[in-house]
Amino acid sequence: MKKIFILLPLILCLTITQVYALNFGMYKPEEDYGLIDGFKINAGKKDRAEGKEFIQLRSDIPEEKARLEKEKASYEANKDQKADDEYQMFKFMLDDTIPF
């Protein structure tokens, strides 16, 4: 019986830590990276031949910079449309209209 009282909290703690370990560092807001996905590891022979660093920050990679600029440009292009949609939804809310 004593073994059960010792093993039960231990098993519970281990399962909880495994769930947190799976999700650790994987949250990615719009402009930022998590702890794990914020780095790129260049371990291949091709990367060494090109003279890349072994560990790079994602924000320093040229492809990632191009992708971020593209997302920023598309966000700026759709900014006015989003503002119009919010205004339209506010009008519907004031008129008690349900848009489909």
OpenMM code with the backbone's topology and positions (N, CA, C; nanometers):
from openmm import Vec3, app, unit

residues = "MET LYS LYS ILE PHE ILE LEU LEU PRO LEU ILE LEU CYS LEU THR ILE THR GLN VAL TYR ALA LEU ASN PHE GLY MET TYR LYS PRO GLU GLU ASP TYR GLY LEU ILE ASP GLY PHE LYS ILE ASN ALA GLY LYS LYS ASP ARG ALA GLU GLY LYS GLU PHE ILE GLN LEU ARG SER ASP ILE PRO GLU GLU LYS ALA ARG LEU GLU LYS GLU LYS ALA SER TYR GLU ALA ASN LYS ASP GLN LYS ALA ASP ASP GLU TYR GLN MET PHE LYS PHE MET LEU ASP ASP THR ILE PRO PHE".split()
positions = [
    Vec3(0.0819, -0.1192, 0.0000),
    Vec3(0.0000, 0.0000, 0.0000),
    Vec3(0.0864, 0.1257, 0.0000),
    Vec3(0.1979, 0.1202, 0.0728),
    Vec3(0.2885, 0.2353, 0.0767),
    Vec3(0.3485, 0.2609, -0.0609),
    Vec3(0.3726, 0.1521, -0.1335),
    Vec3(0.4302, 0.1674, -0.2673),
    Vec3(0.3334, 0.2406, -0.3600),
    Vec3(0.2047, 0.2140, -0.3453),
    Vec3(0.1047, 0.2806, -0.4292),
    Vec3(0.1015, 0.4298, -0.3993),
    Vec3(0.1086, 0.4655, -0.2718),
    Vec3(0.1076, 0.6073, -0.2362),
    Vec3(0.2334, 0.6796, -0.2840),
    Vec3(0.3409, 0.6085, -0.3011),
    Vec3(0.4642, 0.6689, -0.3513),
    Vec3(0.4637, 0.6725, -0.5039),
    Vec3(0.4202, 0.5651, -0.5683),
    Vec3(0.4235, 0.5565, -0.7147),
    Vec3(0.3176, 0.6428, -0.7820),
    Vec3(0.2010, 0.6562, -0.7227),
    Vec3(0.0932, 0.7336, -0.7852),
    Vec3(0.1315, 0.8800, -0.8075),
    Vec3(0.1815, 0.9533, -0.7079),
    Vec3(0.2232, 1.0914, -0.7348),
    Vec3(0.3427, 1.1000, -0.8305),
    Vec3(0.4305, 1.0013, -0.8233),
    Vec3(0.5455, 1.0002, -0.9134),
    Vec3(0.5009, 0.9837, -1.0587),
    Vec3(0.4109, 0.8913, -1.0838),
    Vec3(0.3584, 0.8711, -1.2193),
    Vec3(0.2821, 0.9944, -1.2665),
    Vec3(0.2054, 1.0527, -1.1783),
    Vec3(0.1307, 1.1733, -1.2134),
    Vec3(0.2254, 1.2868, -1.2519),
    Vec3(0.3305, 1.3069, -1.1754),
    Vec3(0.4279, 1.4121, -1.2061),
    Vec3(0.4987, 1.3855, -1.3380),
    Vec3(0.5333, 1.2614, -1.3636),
    Vec3(0.6010, 1.2288, -1.4886),
    Vec3(0.5126, 1.2511, -1.6100),
    Vec3(0.3857, 1.2180, -1.6016),
    Vec3(0.2966, 1.2394, -1.7165),
    Vec3(0.2739, 1.3887, -1.7408),
    Vec3(0.2641, 1.4660, -1.6340),
    Vec3(0.2446, 1.6103, -1.6508),
    Vec3(0.3670, 1.6737, -1.7145),
    Vec3(0.4866, 1.6342, -1.6708),
    Vec3(0.6077, 1.6930, -1.7279),
    Vec3(0.6261, 1.6524, -1.8733),
    Vec3(0.5803, 1.5339, -1.9128),
    Vec3(0.5917, 1.4944, -2.0527),
    Vec3(0.5032, 1.5803, -2.1414),
    Vec3(0.3854, 1.6134, -2.0949),
    Vec3(0.2958, 1.6993, -2.1730),
    Vec3(0.3580, 1.8370, -2.1904),
    Vec3(0.4142, 1.8931, -2.0840),
    Vec3(0.4781, 2.0238, -2.0947),
    Vec3(0.6034, 2.0175, -2.1810),
    Vec3(0.6762, 1.9076, -2.1761),
    Vec3(0.7977, 1.8950, -2.2552),
    Vec3(0.7660, 1.8907, -2.4045),
    Vec3(0.6531, 1.8307, -2.4406),
    Vec3(0.6170, 1.8264, -2.5822),
    Vec3(0.5849, 1.9643, -2.6368),
    Vec3(0.5238, 2.0494, -2.5563),
    Vec3(0.4813, 2.1811, -2.6024),
    Vec3(0.5814, 2.2912, -2.5697),
    Vec3(0.6914, 2.2586, -2.5072),
    Vec3(0.7868, 2.3598, -2.4622),
    Vec3(0.8519, 2.4290, -2.5811),
    Vec3(0.8382, 2.5584, -2.5884),
    Vec3(0.9046, 2.6361, -2.6907),
    Vec3(0.8385, 2.6330, -2.8262),
    Vec3(0.7212, 2.5763, -2.8416),
    Vec3(0.6598, 2.5636, -2.9725),
    Vec3(0.5582, 2.6734, -3.0018),
    Vec3(0.5333, 2.7606, -2.9059),
    Vec3(0.4393, 2.8689, -2.9291),
    Vec3(0.5044, 2.9725, -3.0189),
    Vec3(0.4357, 3.0168, -3.1219),
    Vec3(0.4925, 3.1147, -3.2150),
    Vec3(0.3924, 3.2261, -3.2391),
    Vec3(0.4094, 3.3395, -3.1739),
    Vec3(0.3240, 3.4531, -3.2075),
    Vec3(0.3620, 3.5078, -3.3448),
    Vec3(0.2984, 3.6145, -3.3860),
    Vec3(0.3174, 3.6640, -3.5222),
    Vec3(0.4607, 3.7074, -3.5507),
    Vec3(0.5266, 3.7755, -3.4569),
    Vec3(0.6597, 3.8273, -3.4854),
    Vec3(0.7709, 3.7539, -3.4130),
    Vec3(0.7405, 3.6602, -3.3269),
    Vec3(0.8418, 3.6012, -3.2422),
    Vec3(0.8475, 3.4511, -3.2614),
    Vec3(0.9514, 3.3885, -3.2093),
    Vec3(0.9693, 3.2449, -3.2179),
    Vec3(0.9721, 3.1857, -3.0778),
    Vec3(0.9422, 3.0580, -3.0690),
    Vec3(0.9557, 2.9880, -2.9428),
    Vec3(1.1010, 2.9552, -2.9166),
    Vec3(1.1283, 2.8914, -2.8058),
    Vec3(1.2657, 2.8604, -2.7691),
    Vec3(1.3283, 2.7598, -2.8642),
    Vec3(1.2534, 2.6583, -2.9031),
    Vec3(1.3092, 2.5528, -2.9878),
    Vec3(1.3108, 2.5936, -3.1346),
    Vec3(1.2019, 2.6474, -3.1869),
    Vec3(1.1946, 2.6775, -3.3290),
    Vec3(1.2556, 2.8123, -3.3644),
    Vec3(1.3252, 2.8771, -3.2748),
    Vec3(1.3929, 3.0035, -3.3031),
    Vec3(1.5326, 2.9839, -3.3589),
    Vec3(1.5794, 2.8589, -3.3638),
    Vec3(1.7139, 2.8302, -3.4111),
    Vec3(1.7090, 2.7339, -3.5278),
    Vec3(1.8097, 2.7444, -3.6150),
    Vec3(1.8267, 2.6488, -3.7230),
    Vec3(1.9647, 2.5871, -3.7068),
    Vec3(1.9714, 2.4544, -3.7085),
    Vec3(2.0982, 2.3847, -3.6919),
    Vec3(2.1448, 2.3379, -3.8293),
    Vec3(2.2620, 2.3823, -3.8690),
    Vec3(2.3208, 2.3450, -3.9973),
    Vec3(2.4256, 2.2362, -3.9709),
    Vec3(2.3853, 2.1106, -3.9820),
    Vec3(2.4761, 2.0010, -3.9508),
    Vec3(2.5197, 1.9231, -4.0748),
    Vec3(2.4686, 1.9578, -4.1911),
    Vec3(2.5023, 1.8824, -4.3116),
    Vec3(2.6344, 1.9245, -4.3736),
    Vec3(2.6872, 1.8385, -4.4602),
    Vec3(2.8138, 1.8691, -4.5283),
    Vec3(2.7975, 1.9871, -4.6224),
    Vec3(2.6809, 1.9957, -4.6846),
    Vec3(2.6547, 2.1056, -4.7777),
    Vec3(2.6581, 2.2399, -4.7045),
    Vec3(2.6014, 2.2430, -4.5851),
    Vec3(2.6011, 2.3665, -4.5072),
    Vec3(2.7425, 2.4049, -4.4644),
    Vec3(2.8222, 2.3070, -4.4271),
    Vec3(2.9604, 2.3361, -4.3882),
    Vec3(3.0416, 2.3838, -4.5070),
    Vec3(3.0137, 2.3264, -4.6260),
    Vec3(3.0873, 2.3674, -4.7454),
    Vec3(3.0532, 2.5115, -4.7831),
    Vec3(2.9313, 2.5542, -4.7567),
    Vec3(2.8914, 2.6916, -4.7868),
    Vec3(2.9390, 2.7900, -4.6812),
    Vec3(2.9941, 2.7399, -4.5710),
    Vec3(3.0482, 2.8277, -4.4671),
    Vec3(2.9429, 2.8833, -4.3732),
    Vec3(2.8305, 2.8146, -4.3598),
    Vec3(2.7266, 2.8603, -4.2675),
    Vec3(2.7652, 2.8252, -4.1249),
    Vec3(2.7157, 2.9035, -4.0316),
    Vec3(2.7391, 2.8741, -3.8908),
    Vec3(2.6625, 2.7485, -3.8515),
    Vec3(2.7100, 2.6797, -3.7453),
    Vec3(2.6447, 2.5564, -3.7021),
    Vec3(2.5044, 2.5842, -3.6493),
    Vec3(2.4887, 2.6890, -3.5683),
    Vec3(2.3584, 2.7272, -3.5149),
    Vec3(2.3297, 2.8709, -3.5574),
    Vec3(2.2170, 2.8917, -3.6239),
    Vec3(2.1765, 3.0249, -3.6688),
    Vec3(2.0429, 3.0612, -3.6070),
    Vec3(2.0248, 3.1888, -3.5807),
    Vec3(1.8936, 3.2376, -3.5404),
    Vec3(1.8036, 3.2411, -3.6626),
    Vec3(1.6773, 3.2069, -3.6456),
    Vec3(1.5849, 3.2078, -3.7592),
    Vec3(1.5702, 3.3478, -3.8189),
    Vec3(1.5791, 3.4488, -3.7353),
    Vec3(1.5608, 3.5849, -3.7864),
    Vec3(1.6792, 3.6312, -3.8706),
    Vec3(1.7914, 3.5604, -3.8668),
    Vec3(1.9089, 3.5976, -3.9455),
    Vec3(1.9193, 3.5240, -4.0780),
    Vec3(1.8320, 3.4286, -4.1035),
    Vec3(1.8361, 3.3501, -4.2262),
    Vec3(1.7710, 3.4308, -4.3385),
    Vec3(1.8368, 3.4417, -4.4555),
    Vec3(1.7806, 3.5235, -4.5652),
    Vec3(1.6420, 3.4790, -4.6117),
    Vec3(1.6174, 3.3481, -4.6187),
    Vec3(1.4852, 3.3000, -4.6617),
    Vec3(1.3785, 3.3422, -4.5614),
    Vec3(1.4134, 3.3371, -4.4330),
    Vec3(1.3173, 3.3749, -4.3298),
    Vec3(1.2908, 3.5255, -4.3336),
    Vec3(1.3952, 3.6037, -4.3609),
    Vec3(1.3765, 3.7489, -4.3734),
    Vec3(1.2837, 3.7812, -4.4899),
    Vec3(1.3031, 3.7104, -4.6030),
    Vec3(1.2171, 3.7326, -4.7197),
    Vec3(1.0727, 3.6953, -4.6881),
    Vec3(1.0528, 3.5836, -4.6156),
    Vec3(0.9179, 3.5413, -4.5799),
    Vec3(0.8514, 3.6424, -4.4872),
    Vec3(0.9269, 3.6950, -4.3911),
    Vec3(0.8711, 3.7942, -4.2996),
    Vec3(0.8340, 3.9236, -4.3724),
    Vec3(0.9185, 3.9657, -4.4666),
    Vec3(0.8864, 4.0851, -4.5452),
    Vec3(0.7616, 4.0639, -4.6304),
    Vec3(0.7484, 3.9435, -4.6871),
    Vec3(0.6309, 3.9120, -4.7678),
    Vec3(0.5044, 3.9137, -4.6822),
    Vec3(0.5115, 3.8548, -4.5616),
    Vec3(0.3960, 3.8561, -4.4713),
    Vec3(0.3618, 3.9979, -4.4282),
    Vec3(0.4633, 4.0790, -4.4037),
    Vec3(0.4396, 4.2171, -4.3630),
    Vec3(0.3727, 4.2958, -4.4756),
    Vec3(0.4179, 4.2736, -4.5993),
    Vec3(0.3578, 4.3433, -4.7131),
    Vec3(0.2122, 4.3001, -4.7324),
    Vec3(0.1839, 4.1719, -4.7175),
    Vec3(0.0461, 4.1263, -4.7344),
    Vec3(-0.0419, 4.1770, -4.6204),
    Vec3(0.0157, 4.1886, -4.5008),
    Vec3(-0.0603, 4.2436, -4.3878),
    Vec3(-0.0944, 4.3899, -4.4129),
    Vec3(0.0012, 4.4661, -4.4633),
    Vec3(-0.0231, 4.6075, -4.4924),
    Vec3(-0.1269, 4.6229, -4.6036),
    Vec3(-0.1246, 4.5314, -4.7016),
    Vec3(-0.2209, 4.5391, -4.8119),
    Vec3(-0.3627, 4.5083, -4.7635),
    Vec3(-0.3763, 4.4183, -4.6678),
    Vec3(-0.5085, 4.3792, -4.6197),
    Vec3(-0.5542, 4.4587, -4.4985),
    Vec3(-0.4741, 4.5518, -4.4545),
    Vec3(-0.5065, 4.6280, -4.3345),
    Vec3(-0.6353, 4.7097, -4.3517),
    Vec3(-0.6500, 4.7753, -4.4662),
    Vec3(-0.7701, 4.8554, -4.4906),
    Vec3(-0.8950, 4.7679, -4.5005),
    Vec3(-0.8800, 4.6534, -4.5635),
    Vec3(-0.9940, 4.5626, -4.5767),
    Vec3(-1.0381, 4.5125, -4.4399),
    Vec3(-0.9428, 4.4842, -4.3520),
    Vec3(-0.9773, 4.4386, -4.2180),
    Vec3(-1.0490, 4.5481, -4.1403),
    Vec3(-1.0043, 4.6712, -4.1575),
    Vec3(-1.0691, 4.7828, -4.0888),
    Vec3(-1.2127, 4.7991, -4.1383),
    Vec3(-1.2330, 4.7836, -4.2712),
    Vec3(-1.3683, 4.7923, -4.3255),
    Vec3(-1.4566, 4.6792, -4.2731),
    Vec3(-1.4007, 4.5598, -4.2627),
    Vec3(-1.4774, 4.4459, -4.2112),
    Vec3(-1.5167, 4.4687, -4.0653),
    Vec3(-1.4250, 4.5228, -3.9857),
    Vec3(-1.4575, 4.5500, -3.8458),
    Vec3(-1.5674, 4.6556, -3.8349),
    Vec3(-1.5602, 4.7571, -3.9193),
    Vec3(-1.6628, 4.8608, -3.9187),
    Vec3(-1.7981, 4.8017, -3.9581),
    Vec3(-1.7974, 4.7152, -4.0594),
    Vec3(-1.9211, 4.6516, -4.1048),
    Vec3(-1.9798, 4.5635, -3.9940),
    Vec3(-1.8950, 4.4874, -3.9255),
    Vec3(-1.9428, 4.4028, -3.8160),
    Vec3(-1.9992, 4.4878, -3.7023),
    Vec3(-1.9374, 4.6026, -3.6757),
    Vec3(-1.9876, 4.6921, -3.5722),
    Vec3(-2.1261, 4.7455, -3.6102),
    Vec3(-2.1444, 4.7803, -3.7394),
    Vec3(-2.2750, 4.8256, -3.7858),
    Vec3(-2.3799, 4.7157, -3.7702),
    Vec3(-2.3443, 4.5926, -3.8054),
    Vec3(-2.4373, 4.4811, -3.7895),
    Vec3(-2.4742, 4.4621, -3.6431),
    Vec3(-2.3764, 4.4782, -3.5549),
    Vec3(-2.4022, 4.4615, -3.4128),
    Vec3(-2.4985, 4.5687, -3.3625),
    Vec3(-2.4814, 4.6921, -3.4088),
    Vec3(-2.5694, 4.8003, -3.3659),
    Vec3(-2.7110, 4.7826, -3.4188),
    Vec3(-2.7223, 4.7281, -3.5392),
    Vec3(-2.8545, 4.7084, -3.5991),
    Vec3(-2.9189, 4.5761, -3.5600),
    Vec3(-2.8537, 4.4970, -3.4782),
    Vec3(-2.9017, 4.3640, -3.4392),
    Vec3(-2.9251, 4.2752, -3.5617),
    Vec3(-2.8345, 4.2816, -3.6560),
    Vec3(-2.8408, 4.1998, -3.7773),
    Vec3(-2.7375, 4.0885, -3.7663),
    Vec3(-2.7746, 3.9692, -3.8084),
    Vec3(-2.6826, 3.8558, -3.8046),
    Vec3(-2.6337, 3.8293, -3.9466),
    Vec3(-2.5063, 3.8596, -3.9765),
    Vec3(-2.4546, 3.8348, -4.1109),
    Vec3(-2.4206, 3.6874, -4.1302),
    Vec3(-2.4471, 3.6362, -4.2507),
    Vec3(-2.4118, 3.4983, -4.2810),
    Vec3(-2.3049, 3.4944, -4.3856),
] * unit.nanometer
topology = app.Topology()
chain = topology.addChain("A")
for resn in residues:
    res = topology.addResidue(resn, chain)
    for name in ("N", "CA", "C"):
        topology.addAtom(name, app.Element.getBySymbol(name[0]), res)
